[in-house]
């Protein structure tokens, strides 16, 4: 059985690619929509010229209504804004994938010493995938959720917070609850007796004295391999 299964960051790299594709499609669509009223007006003018040359008595056709241009520009702006949103989402996904890849590099020595490591396993039940599953040579199982935020991570012993300077804000999701649910699902899928949940930050500084909050280990990427070795 291979020591490592799957590829770190693969799922989220695919997500980033999908978002960029949709963003490009939105940008191209915006350009097409802006161009269409002008092309249509030119086409109408061509037909009008054709008929007026053969029938001079025909009156000049009315110009393209201004509202048509307004609607086209509004739709184009909407598509551009959506494209920018998708592109930024792709940037975040690529950042997350880089974080997973960096953490995978930290685990190479464990894989070489008998640990079984799986990346990007689908869990179902609205839990997405678990970034990393580790099984030690002693049979202990760990569910690891990788976060790529750039900040300092602190806690009030109930939740995790990001700190920049003197300001402190909660994260957009409850990472502790999320990884505990993922660990329970991994336990069911693997038939393990117990699965230890871990949140690892690939770019942040974790300022938590015990590195454990509500039964979840919270560490920086440089601390992960040592934590796993200590837990066995």
Buried (B, 14 or more C-beta within 10 A) or exposed (E): EEBBEBEBBBBBBEBBEBBBEBBEBBBEBBEEBBEBBEEEBEEBBEEBEEEBEEEEEEEEEEEBEEEEBEEBBEBBEBBBEBBEBBBEBBEBBBBBBBBBBBBBEBBEEBBEEEBBBBBBBEBEEEBBBBBBBBBBEEEBBBBBBBBBBEBBBBBEEEBBBBBEEEEEEEBEEBBBEBBBBBBBBBBEBBEBEEBBBBBBBBBBEBEBEEBBBBEBBBBBBEBBBEBBEEBE
